[in-house]
């Protein structure tokens, strides 16, 4: 592992753009929050409500947006989006782990698997028949790659990731520990009061540049594949049901649940704990707040929320009863936006 280098503000501006105010030769060797930053650190102001922390910071320099260019006398980089700029700079300071290609002696690799000599297969891994591991792939300790599955160039699977048979993962994926790709979808048919399991015959197809959080599960399709398009970002402990389709560059926060056969459009975001019921469709650019339950398809790219503020149980019961009665008000007394279908634009 190699440590981070030191960069002058002028170096950063040359690479990422922005305007340098103050000494362009100021050097930074790390990045930290406004509160924890010390000598040699670069920090950033993402929101105006943290200006008090900006005034007290011990950072050597800061990144600010254009509206905050005069909020400090510290050396600074002024840009359009300080949070995005921070994200780009942070990549420079991320410690790089050099991974040597090869197969660990304790790994079990089928002679019928196709493993590129430039891949790294860690201790205790198992790579099954007809699996394909491309150049630059890293499999952490204990990963399992099922028969006929493929891992694209430059992808990194952290320890104990399990990829079932017949799944494909694109290039430059990052999959965190405990993730399970291609487990059976929850398909059951009732027969004489008993459940009969429906074979899950599809697979999982994951595009390029996808990140999947720890202990997230993506079920295989019943007939067609479950599809995660390019650039999708999934947080930890997410459940993706069978035959779900998630459009490119969508982002789902922790504990989201997507039931079977739902379709999520491109560029959507779902806050933590949000639920989308099965067979529904969300248009491109839909944004769902945390803990919201989506019970019908959304055709209009807006922000949606169904979070009810917590309160004492007795108050909640009383208010919930009042809300239930709203639908029984005479039609001429209802608000204009309560017409049937008004929220399905």
Secondary structure, DSSP 4 states (H G I P E B T S, - for coil): -B----EEHHHHHHHH--EEES-TT-EE-EE--TTT--TTEEEE--SGGGHHHHHH---SEEEEEGGGTTS--SEEEEES-HHHHHHHHHHHHSPBPP---EE-TT-EE-TTSEE-TT-EE-TT-EE-TT-EE-TT-EE-TT-EE-TT-EE-TT-EE-TT-EE-TTEEE-TT-EE-TT-EEEEPP--EEEETTEEEEPP----EEE-TT-EE-TT-EEEPPSSSPEEE-TT-EE-SS-EE-TT-EE-TT-EE-TT-EE-TT-EE-TT-EE-TT-EE-TT-EE-TT-EE-TT-EE-S-B-S-SEE--PPPP--HHHHHHHHHHHHHHTTS-GGGS-GGGSTTTT--
